[in-house]
Amino acid sequence: MSDEIHTDEQLADSPVLEATFGDALGAMKVFHGKLAQEGEPRGLIGPRDVDILWERHLLNSAAIVPFIREATEGKRFRTVADIGSGGGFPGLVAAAMLPDCAFTLIEPMERRCEWLAECVEAMGLSNVIVVRGRAEEAIAALDERQPEAKRHVKASVVVPEGVRDAIRHPFAAVTCRAVAPLMKLAGWTLPLVEPGGELIALKGRSAQTEIDKARKVIAQYGGVRPRVVTAPVADGLEDTRVVIINKKATSKKAARR
């Protein structure tokens, strides 16, 4: 493990890429090329990231994939929602690597949704839909379908038609990266997780501190067993951190779904 950030030039011919992405490497090279050309001018990445896309964004996002695979294994519906998808991290990366899972990328900004849709087409992904909306609107769409249950957001939240059509059921796993501290993130994500499912969030060095501060909020939204897990990125590269929070199962049937 190294704290040094490797440049794209250093990693271009490295076996690390094939070892990490496997059959998805072709799609990832398309994504990388589009990011390198358009990412900075379209405001999706910072100027300092242009030459370190593989390690900073793509390999880092790939570190979440084993946890998504485990969370969705054996589920009848292997559904994943990525909140605040932005440039496509980790949603597009995970979708390319997990073709058997159905991904819903939820992003409020129109220009980013356009970018995500372009990438989905360019990468040849058939397991992804892009939804323009806020997390609160997605939660409100679920609340509308369960009028007898406790509401998770204010009744005043207006649900756009596109969100209502796309968000019909909670998800086996919900992912995110660099969206918000857990104090806010818990309320934006856990209501979208099905009973027995998991919130899986890529986080930085303050992950445990965030959990400690947010324990009451996590419990309020049905979260249990919040924990920080070290996620290996690749041989010779610095590990990252993932916060995993289980959603309390309401029954054995719900937990097995």
C-alpha positions in Angstrom: 0.0 0.0 0.0 1.3 3.4 -0.9 0.2 7.0 -0.1 1.6 8.2 -3.5 -1.0 8.9 -6.1 -0.1 7.2 -9.4 -0.6 9.1 -12.6 -2.7 7.7 -15.5 0.5 7.4 -17.5 2.0 5.2 -14.8 -1.1 3.0 -14.7 -1.8 2.9 -18.4 -0.1 -0.5 -19.0 -0.3 -1.8 -15.5 -1.8 -5.2 -14.9 -3.7 -3.6 -12.0 -6.4 -2.3 -14.4 -7.2 -5.7 -15.9 -7.0 -7.4 -12.5 -9.4 -4.9 -11.0 -11.9 -4.3 -13.8 -11.8 -7.7 -15.6 -14.4 -7.9 -18.4 -15.5 -4.3 -17.7 -12.1 -2.9 -18.6 -13.2 -2.0 -22.2 -16.1 0.1 -20.8 -13.9 1.6 -18.2 -11.4 2.8 -20.9 -14.2 4.4 -22.8 -15.3 6.2 -19.5 -11.7 7.2 -18.8 -11.3 8.7 -22.2 -14.5 10.7 -22.0 -13.5 11.9 -18.5 -10.0 12.9 -19.7 -11.4 14.9 -22.6 -14.6 16.4 -21.2 -14.5 16.0 -17.4 -12.8 19.2 -16.4 -14.4 21.6 -18.9 -17.8 20.2 -17.9 -17.1 20.7 -14.2 -17.2 17.1 -13.3 -13.6 16.8 -12.0 -11.0 19.3 -10.8 -8.0 20.4 -12.8 -5.7 18.5 -10.4 -7.5 15.2 -11.1 -7.1 15.2 -14.9 -3.9 13.1 -14.8 -4.8 10.8 -12.0 -8.3 9.6 -13.0 -7.6 5.9 -12.8 -6.5 5.9 -9.1 -8.4 8.9 -7.8 -11.8 8.1 -9.2 -12.1 4.9 -11.2 -10.1 2.4 -9.0 -11.4 4.1 -5.9 -15.0 3.6 -7.0 -14.2 0.0 -7.9 -13.3 -0.7 -4.3 -17.0 -0.6 -3.4 -18.0 -3.3 -5.8 -17.3 -6.4 -3.6 -19.6 -4.9 -0.9 -22.4 -4.3 -3.4 -22.0 -7.8 -4.7 -22.2 -9.2 -1.2 -25.2 -7.0 -0.3 -27.2 -8.1 -3.4 -26.2 -11.8 -3.5 -29.2 -14.0 -3.3 -31.7 -11.2 -3.6 -34.6 -11.7 -5.9 -34.2 -8.1 -7.1 -30.5 -7.1 -7.3 -31.3 -3.3 -7.3 -28.9 -0.6 -6.5 -29.5 3.2 -6.2 -26.5 5.6 -6.4 -27.3 8.9 -4.8 -25.8 12.1 -6.1 -24.1 10.3 -9.0 -22.4 13.4 -10.3 -19.6 12.4 -12.7 -20.5 8.7 -12.3 -18.6 7.7 -9.1 -19.2 5.1 -8.0 -22.4 4.4 -9.9 -21.1 4.0 -13.5 -18.0 2.1 -12.4 -20.1 -0.3 -10.3 -22.7 -0.8 -13.0 -20.0 -1.7 -15.6 -18.5 -4.3 -13.2 -21.9 -5.7 -12.0 -24.0 -6.3 -15.1 -26.4 -8.6 -13.2 -27.4 -5.7 -11.0 -29.9 -3.0 -12.0 -28.6 0.5 -11.2 -30.6 3.7 -10.7 -28.4 6.8 -10.8 -30.1 9.7 -9.0 -28.7 13.1 -9.7 -30.4 16.5 -9.3 -28.4 18.6 -11.8 -29.6 18.4 -15.4 -26.2 18.9 -17.0 -24.8 16.0 -14.9 -27.7 13.8 -15.9 -26.9 14.6 -19.5 -23.4 13.5 -18.9 -24.4 10.3 -17.2 -26.8 9.4 -20.0 -24.0 10.0 -22.6 -21.6 7.8 -20.6 -24.2 5.0 -20.3 -24.6 5.0 -24.0 -20.9 5.2 -24.8 -20.0 2.5 -22.3 -22.8 0.2 -23.7 -24.4 -0.3 -20.3 -27.9 -1.9 -20.4 -28.4 -2.1 -16.6 -28.6 1.6 -15.8 -31.3 4.3 -15.7 -30.6 7.9 -14.9 -33.1 9.8 -12.9 -33.0 13.5 -12.5 -34.1 14.3 -9.0 -33.1 14.9 -5.4 -32.9 12.1 -2.8 -35.8 13.7 -0.9 -38.0 13.4 -4.0 -37.1 9.7 -4.5 -38.0 9.1 -0.8 -41.3 11.0 -1.2 -42.1 8.8 -4.2 -41.7 5.7 -2.0 -43.8 7.4 0.7 -46.6 7.9 -1.7 -46.7 4.2 -2.4 -46.9 3.4 1.3 -49.5 5.9 2.6 -50.1 3.8 5.7 -46.4 3.9 6.7 -44.5 6.6 8.5 -43.4 9.5 6.1 -39.7 10.1 5.9 -39.9 13.5 4.3 -42.3 16.5 4.6 -45.6 16.1 2.8 -44.8 19.4 1.0 -42.0 17.7 -1.1 -43.3 17.6 -4.7 -42.4 14.5 -6.6 -41.5 15.1 -10.3 -43.2 12.7 -12.7 -40.0 11.2 -13.9 -39.0 10.4 -10.3 -42.4 8.9 -9.5 -42.2 6.6 -12.5 -38.7 5.4 -11.8 -38.7 5.0 -8.0 -41.3 2.3 -7.3 -39.6 0.0 -4.7 -36.8 0.4 -2.2 -33.4 -0.9 -3.2 -31.2 -3.9 -2.1 -28.3 -1.5 -1.8 -27.8 2.3 -1.9 -24.4 3.7 -2.7 -22.8 7.2 -2.6 -19.5 8.9 -2.7 -18.6 12.4 -1.3 -22.2 13.4 -1.0 -22.6 14.7 2.6 -21.6 13.8 6.3 -23.6 10.9 7.7 -25.7 13.3 9.9 -27.4 14.4 6.7 -26.6 11.4 4.5 -28.5 8.9 6.7 -31.8 10.7 6.1 -31.2 10.9 2.4 -30.3 7.3 1.9 -31.6 4.8 4.5 -35.3 5.4 3.6 -34.4 4.1 0.1 -32.9 0.9 1.4 -35.2 -2.1 1.6 -35.5 -4.0 4.9 -32.4 -6.2 5.2 -30.6 -4.1 2.6 -27.5 -2.0 3.0 -26.2 1.5 2.7 -22.7 1.4 1.3 -20.9 4.7 1.3 -17.3 5.5 0.2 -15.8 7.8 2.9 -12.6 9.4 4.0 -10.5 9.3 7.1 -13.2 10.8 9.3 -15.6 7.9 8.6 -15.7 6.6 12.2 -16.1 10.1 13.6 -19.1 10.6 11.3 -20.7 7.4 12.5 -20.2 8.4 16.2 -21.9 11.8 15.6 -24.7 10.3 13.6 -25.7 7.2 15.6 -29.1 8.6 16.7 -30.0 9.7 13.3 -28.9 6.4 11.8 -31.2 4.5 14.3 -34.0 6.9 13.6 -34.1 5.8 9.9 -33.8 2.1 10.7 -30.1 1.8 10.4 -28.3 -0.9 12.4 -24.6 -2.0 12.8 -22.9 1.1 11.3 -19.3 0.3 10.7 -16.2 1.3 8.8 -14.6 -1.3 6.6 -11.2 -1.0 4.9 -11.6 -1.4 1.2 -8.5 -2.5 -0.8 -8.2 -0.6 -4.1 -5.5 -2.6 -5.8 -2.0 -4.0 -5.1 0.4 -1.1 -4.4 -2.4 1.5 -4.1 -3.7 3.1 -0.9 -6.8 1.5 0.6 -10.0 3.5 1.0 -12.8 3.3 3.6 -16.4 2.2 3.2 -19.2 2.9 5.7 -21.7 0.1 5.8 -25.1 0.4 7.5 -27.7 -2.4 7.5 -31.3 -1.6 7.3 -33.3 -3.3 10.0 -35.2 -6.3 8.6 -38.9 -6.2 9.3 -39.3 -9.9 8.9 -37.3 -12.9 7.8 -39.0 -12.7 4.4 -37.9 -9.1 3.9 -34.3 -10.0 4.9 -34.2 -12.7 2.2 -35.7 -10.7 -0.6 
